[in-house]
Amino acid sequence: MPIDVSQAVGAEPRSVELSWNHKDVLLYHLGIGAGAARPTDPEELRYTLESRLAVLPSFATVAGGGMALAGGLSAPGVDVDLARVLHGGQTIGLHRPLPARGSATLTSRVAAVYDKGKAAVIVLRADAADAEGPLWTSDCRIFVRDEGGFGGERGPSDRLPAPTREPDLTALRPTRPDQALLYRLSGDWNPLHADPEFAASAGFDRPILHGLCSYGIVLKAVVDTVLDGDVTRVRSYATRFAGVVFPGETLRVRMWRESQGPGRVQVSVTAVEREDAPVLADTVVEHT
């Protein structure tokens, strides 16, 4: 069924209650590879030991079970086949550091539906707030194949010019063969990431890793290498999902630091085993 753009964009915002605790945070961190290579390293224990737990800001994408993405796919006027859905991009803005235990109200709405020709892009905007005020704001861009061509606006371009110099830092981050099976326990149950038959029906020869898993792996790499492991320094994190990752592949994370103005790191991510095929593009971490 085609997306009803006017109904989707005109619908009233919807609110759901979220709650999480240290177990959810620990599971998320394990799902993005924390502690996999160096389980007793103090730098990894800040992600995997509850007595010294720091919350990586990308946890916001799964807090309460990943309700924001689910809300976008069940919004009025949106009725799409999961086999045609890919996560196109993600932005998170932090208003303050995330607590290891908390509850919040997440209010979301379809901000726009863009016509990309052969596909549609649904932009879901969500704001989370607790009793103390705003926590985070997110924009989730959902790419739906074969739903374009309805004559709508194409939407703005978020492409960034590629840096012309060599990266300041490069990190390699291997993924595990079972990475998607572990990550999906944080709330993204799309069978595209676990069921070979479903993956084949979507055009892949095997299940692919969640885009948001790669998103978390990369933010952790930036925090650990550029921000001295201090998760509270992250102010925003934006990316475009440019290609897939197969569990077991290695991510090459290239980072360019900007020397003027507010703290900003531009990032490029590729898959080592497939001749540096693009994974994340137009990626920026803003920080203090």
C-alpha positions as CSV (number, residue, x, y, z in Angstrom):
1,M,0.0,0.0,0.0
2,P,1.4,3.4,-0.9
3,I,2.4,5.8,1.8
4,D,-0.3,8.4,2.5
5,V,2.0,11.5,2.9
6,S,-0.7,14.0,4.0
7,Q,-2.0,11.6,6.6
8,A,1.4,10.6,7.9
9,V,2.7,14.2,8.2
10,G,-0.6,15.6,9.5
11,A,-1.1,13.0,12.2
12,E,-0.9,14.2,15.8
13,P,2.4,13.4,17.6
14,R,2.4,10.2,19.6
15,S,3.9,9.7,23.0
16,V,5.1,6.5,24.7
17,E,6.8,6.0,28.0
18,L,10.3,4.6,28.1
19,S,12.3,3.1,30.9
20,W,15.7,1.5,31.1
21,N,18.2,0.4,33.7
22,H,21.9,-0.7,33.8
23,K,21.1,-4.1,32.4
24,D,19.7,-2.5,29.2
25,V,22.8,-0.3,28.9
26,L,25.2,-3.2,29.5
27,L,23.4,-5.3,26.9
28,Y,23.6,-2.5,24.3
29,H,27.3,-2.0,24.9
30,L,27.9,-5.7,24.5
31,G,25.8,-5.6,21.3
32,I,28.1,-3.0,19.8
33,G,31.3,-5.0,20.7
34,A,32.3,-3.5,24.1
35,G,34.7,-5.8,25.9
36,A,34.9,-8.3,23.1
37,A,38.6,-8.2,22.6
38,R,39.8,-6.9,26.0
39,P,37.1,-7.8,28.6
40,T,39.2,-6.8,31.6
41,D,40.7,-3.6,30.2
42,P,39.7,-0.6,32.4
43,E,38.8,1.4,29.3
44,E,36.3,-1.3,28.3
45,L,35.0,-1.9,31.8
46,R,33.5,1.6,31.8
47,Y,31.0,0.2,29.3
48,T,30.6,-3.3,30.7
49,L,30.7,-3.0,34.5
50,E,27.8,-1.5,36.4
51,S,29.9,0.0,39.2
52,R,31.6,2.4,36.8
53,L,29.1,2.5,34.0
54,A,29.2,5.4,31.4
55,V,26.3,5.5,28.9
56,L,27.3,5.9,25.3
57,P,25.0,8.5,23.8
58,S,23.9,6.2,20.9
59,F,22.1,4.1,23.5
60,A,19.3,6.6,23.0
61,T,18.4,4.8,19.8
62,V,17.4,1.6,21.7
63,A,16.3,3.1,25.1
64,G,13.0,1.5,26.0
65,G,13.3,-1.1,23.2
66,G,13.9,1.2,20.1
67,M,10.4,2.7,20.2
68,A,11.2,5.6,17.9
69,L,11.9,3.5,14.7
70,A,8.9,1.2,15.5
71,G,6.7,4.3,15.8
72,G,7.7,5.5,12.4
73,L,6.7,2.2,10.7
74,S,3.3,2.1,12.5
75,A,2.4,5.8,12.0
76,P,-0.9,6.7,10.4
77,G,-0.7,6.5,6.6
78,V,2.4,4.3,6.7
79,D,2.0,0.6,5.7
80,V,5.2,-0.8,4.4
81,D,6.8,-4.2,3.8
82,L,9.7,-4.8,6.2
83,A,11.6,-6.5,3.4
84,R,11.7,-3.2,1.6
85,V,12.8,-1.1,4.6
86,L,16.4,0.1,5.3
87,H,17.6,2.6,7.8
88,G,18.8,5.6,5.7
89,G,20.3,7.8,8.3
90,Q,20.3,8.8,11.9
91,T,20.9,12.0,13.9
92,I,20.9,12.3,17.7
93,G,21.3,15.6,19.6
94,L,22.0,15.3,23.4
95,H,20.7,17.9,25.8
96,R,22.5,16.3,28.7
97,P,24.3,13.0,29.5
98,L,22.1,9.9,29.6
99,P,21.7,8.2,33.0
100,A,22.3,4.5,33.4
101,R,18.8,4.2,34.9
102,G,15.9,6.3,34.0
103,S,12.5,6.8,32.4
104,A,11.3,9.3,29.9
105,T,8.4,10.3,27.6
106,L,9.2,9.9,23.9
107,T,7.1,12.1,21.6
108,S,7.4,11.3,17.9
109,R,5.9,12.4,14.6
110,V,6.5,12.0,10.9
111,A,8.3,15.2,10.1
112,A,8.5,14.6,6.3
113,V,8.2,12.0,3.5
114,Y,10.5,12.6,0.6
115,D,10.2,11.2,-2.9
116,K,13.6,9.8,-4.1
117,G,12.2,8.4,-7.3
118,K,12.4,4.7,-6.8
119,A,12.1,5.0,-3.0
120,A,10.5,7.1,-0.3
121,V,12.3,8.4,2.8
122,I,10.3,8.8,6.0
123,V,11.8,11.3,8.4
124,L,10.7,10.5,12.0
125,R,11.5,13.1,14.6
126,A,11.4,12.2,18.3
127,D,12.0,14.1,21.5
128,A,12.7,12.4,24.8
129,A,12.3,14.2,28.2
130,D,12.2,13.1,31.8
131,A,11.1,15.0,35.0
132,E,14.3,17.2,34.8
133,G,13.7,18.3,31.2
134,P,14.8,17.3,27.7
135,L,17.2,14.4,27.3
136,W,17.7,13.9,23.5
137,T,16.2,14.7,20.1
138,S,16.6,12.3,17.2
139,D,15.9,12.3,13.5
140,C,15.5,8.8,12.0
141,R,15.4,8.5,8.2
142,I,13.7,5.4,7.0
143,F,14.4,4.3,3.4
144,V,11.5,2.4,1.8
145,R,12.3,0.8,-1.6
146,D,9.7,1.0,-4.4
147,E,7.5,3.6,-2.6
148,G,8.8,6.6,-4.4
149,G,7.5,8.2,-7.6
150,F,4.5,9.9,-6.0
151,G,5.5,13.4,-7.0
152,G,6.6,14.7,-3.6
153,E,9.5,16.9,-2.7
154,R,12.9,15.2,-3.1
155,G,14.2,16.7,0.2
156,P,17.4,18.4,1.2
157,S,20.9,17.0,0.5
158,D,23.0,16.2,3.6
159,R,26.1,15.2,1.6
160,L,29.5,16.5,3.0
161,P,32.6,17.2,0.9
162,A,35.2,14.5,1.5
163,P,38.3,15.8,3.3
164,T,41.3,16.2,1.0
165,R,43.9,15.3,3.5
166,E,44.8,12.1,5.2
167,P,42.8,11.3,8.3
168,D,44.1,12.3,11.7
169,L,43.2,8.9,13.2
170,T,42.2,5.5,11.9
171,A,40.7,2.7,13.9
172,L,39.9,-0.9,12.9
173,R,36.8,-2.3,14.6
174,P,36.1,-6.0,14.0
175,T,32.5,-7.3,14.3
176,R,31.6,-10.8,15.5
177,P,29.8,-13.4,13.3
178,D,27.0,-13.3,15.9
179,Q,27.0,-9.6,16.3
180,A,23.5,-9.1,14.9
181,L,22.0,-11.8,17.0
182,L,23.3,-10.1,20.1
183,Y,22.5,-6.6,19.1
184,R,18.9,-7.4,18.2
185,L,18.2,-8.2,21.9
186,S,18.2,-4.5,22.4
187,G,14.9,-4.2,20.5
188,D,15.3,-4.3,16.7
189,W,13.7,-7.6,15.8
190,N,13.6,-7.2,12.0
191,P,14.3,-10.7,10.6
192,L,16.5,-9.1,8.0
193,H,19.3,-9.3,10.5
194,A,18.9,-12.9,11.6
195,D,16.8,-15.0,9.1
196,P,18.7,-16.1,5.9
197,E,15.4,-16.7,4.0
198,F,14.1,-13.3,4.9
199,A,17.4,-11.7,4.0
200,A,17.3,-13.5,0.6
201,S,13.8,-12.1,0.0
202,A,15.2,-8.6,0.6
203,G,18.0,-9.2,-2.0
204,F,20.9,-10.1,0.3
205,D,22.8,-13.4,0.2
206,R,22.9,-13.5,4.0
207,P,21.6,-11.4,7.0
208,I,23.1,-8.0,7.4
209,L,24.2,-6.1,10.5
210,H,21.8,-3.5,11.9
211,G,22.8,0.0,10.7
212,L,22.4,1.3,14.2
213,C,24.8,-1.4,15.5
214,S,27.5,0.0,13.1
215,Y,26.4,3.5,14.3
216,G,27.1,2.6,17.9
217,I,30.4,0.8,17.1
218,V,31.6,3.9,15.3
219,L,30.6,6.4,18.0
220,K,32.4,4.3,20.6
221,A,35.5,4.4,18.4
222,V,35.4,8.2,18.2
223,V,34.8,8.5,21.9
224,D,37.7,6.2,22.8
225,T,40.2,7.6,20.3
226,V,39.3,11.3,20.1
227,L,37.4,12.2,23.3
228,D,39.6,10.3,25.9
229,G,36.7,7.9,26.6
230,D,34.5,10.7,28.0
231,V,30.9,10.0,26.7
232,T,29.6,13.2,28.3
233,R,31.5,15.3,25.7
234,V,29.3,14.2,22.8
235,R,26.8,16.8,21.8
236,S,25.4,15.4,18.5
237,Y,26.1,12.5,16.1
238,A,24.8,12.3,12.6
239,T,25.3,9.8,9.8
240,R,24.0,8.5,6.5
241,F,24.0,4.7,6.0
242,A,25.8,4.3,2.8
243,G,26.1,0.5,2.6
244,V,25.7,-2.7,4.5
245,V,27.9,-4.7,6.9
246,F,27.9,-8.4,7.1
247,P,28.5,-9.8,10.6
248,G,32.2,-10.8,11.0
249,E,33.5,-8.0,8.8
250,T,35.9,-5.3,10.0
251,L,35.1,-1.6,10.0
252,R,37.7,0.9,9.1
253,V,36.9,4.2,10.9
254,R,38.7,7.2,9.5
255,M,38.5,10.4,11.6
256,W,39.3,14.0,10.7
257,R,39.4,16.6,13.6
258,E,38.5,20.2,12.9
259,S,40.9,22.6,14.5
260,Q,38.7,25.7,14.4
261,G,35.3,26.5,16.0
262,P,33.3,24.0,18.2
263,G,34.6,20.5,18.5
264,R,33.8,18.5,15.4
265,V,35.0,15.2,14.0
266,Q,34.2,14.1,10.4
267,V,34.1,10.3,10.0
268,S,34.2,7.9,7.1
269,V,33.5,4.2,7.6
270,T,34.2,1.3,5.2
271,A,34.2,-2.5,5.2
272,V,37.8,-3.7,5.1
273,E,37.1,-7.2,3.6
274,R,35.2,-5.8,0.6
275,E,37.9,-3.4,-0.6
276,D,36.7,-0.6,1.7
277,A,33.1,-0.6,0.5
278,P,31.2,2.4,2.0
279,V,29.3,1.8,5.2
280,L,28.7,5.2,6.9
281,A,29.1,8.5,5.1
282,D,28.4,12.2,5.8
283,T,29.1,11.4,9.4
284,V,29.9,14.0,12.0
285,V,30.4,13.9,15.8
286,E,30.1,17.3,17.5
287,H,31.6,17.6,21.0
288,T,32.8,19.9,23.7
